[in-house]
């Protein structure tokens, strides 16, 4: 998650994890902007829900970076035929080198 450092009002979110009936509480503080951006509706989340939110954001960031790199290196312009040819060439090369 990207950390935004500014003077926005912050919210505390409490994360709880259950393990062998022992419960631990972890408190984090995030800005109102991030709280709303991630669609958090309550100030208490299960750890699993928190991990899901973070995972979705990391996935979104990775997809954006992949698209950016594909455009930068011209890969976004490849047709399915071009991709098929590339895959066949790599497989043929791997087979010849084994």
C-alpha positions in Angstrom: 0.0 0.0 0.0 1.3 3.4 -0.8 1.7 5.7 2.2 0.3 9.1 1.7 2.0 11.7 4.0 -0.1 14.7 4.4 -2.2 16.5 6.9 -5.5 14.6 6.1 -7.6 13.4 9.0 -6.7 9.9 9.9 -8.8 6.9 11.1 -7.7 4.0 13.3 -8.6 0.6 12.2 -8.5 -2.3 14.6 -7.5 -5.7 13.2 -8.3 -8.9 15.1 -6.9 -12.3 14.6 -8.2 -15.5 16.3 -5.7 -18.2 16.9 -6.4 -21.0 19.3 -9.1 -18.9 21.0 -6.4 -16.3 21.8 -7.1 -12.9 20.3 -4.6 -10.2 19.5 -5.5 -6.7 18.5 -3.4 -4.7 16.0 -4.2 -1.0 15.5 -3.2 0.8 12.3 -3.9 4.4 11.3 -4.8 5.4 7.8 -5.9 8.6 6.2 -9.6 9.3 5.5 -8.7 9.3 1.8 -7.3 5.7 2.0 -10.2 4.6 4.3 -12.7 5.7 1.6 -10.5 4.6 -1.3 -10.5 1.0 -0.1 -14.2 1.0 0.7 -13.7 0.3 4.4 -17.1 0.6 6.1 -16.1 0.0 9.8 -13.2 0.7 12.1 -13.0 -3.0 13.0 -11.9 -5.6 10.5 -10.9 -9.2 10.7 -7.3 -9.8 9.7 -8.5 -11.9 6.7 -10.6 -8.9 5.5 -7.6 -6.6 5.9 -5.4 -9.0 3.9 -8.0 -9.2 1.2 -8.1 -5.4 0.9 -4.3 -5.1 0.7 -4.1 -8.0 -1.7 -6.6 -6.4 -4.1 -4.7 -3.1 -4.0 -1.3 -4.8 -4.7 -2.9 -6.7 -7.6 -4.3 -3.5 -9.0 -0.9 -1.8 -8.7 0.8 -4.7 -10.4 -1.7 -4.8 -13.2 -1.2 -1.1 -13.8 2.6 -1.5 -13.8 2.3 -4.5 -16.2 0.1 -2.4 -18.6 2.6 0.5 -18.4 5.5 -1.8 -19.2 3.6 -3.5 -22.0 2.9 -0.2 -23.6 6.5 1.0 -23.1 8.0 -2.0 -24.8 5.4 -2.3 -27.5 4.0 -5.6 -26.2 0.5 -4.2 -26.0 0.4 -4.1 -29.8 1.0 -7.8 -30.3 -1.8 -9.8 -31.9 -2.8 -13.3 -30.8 -1.0 -14.6 -33.9 2.2 -12.8 -32.9 1.9 -14.2 -29.4 1.3 -17.7 -30.7 4.4 -17.4 -32.9 6.5 -16.2 -30.0 5.3 -19.1 -27.7 6.1 -21.7 -30.4 9.5 -20.2 -31.0 10.4 -20.3 -27.3 9.1 -23.9 -27.0 11.1 -25.0 -30.1 14.2 -23.3 -28.7 13.8 -25.0 -25.3 13.2 -28.4 -26.9 16.4 -28.0 -29.1 18.5 -27.0 -26.1 17.4 -29.8 -23.8 
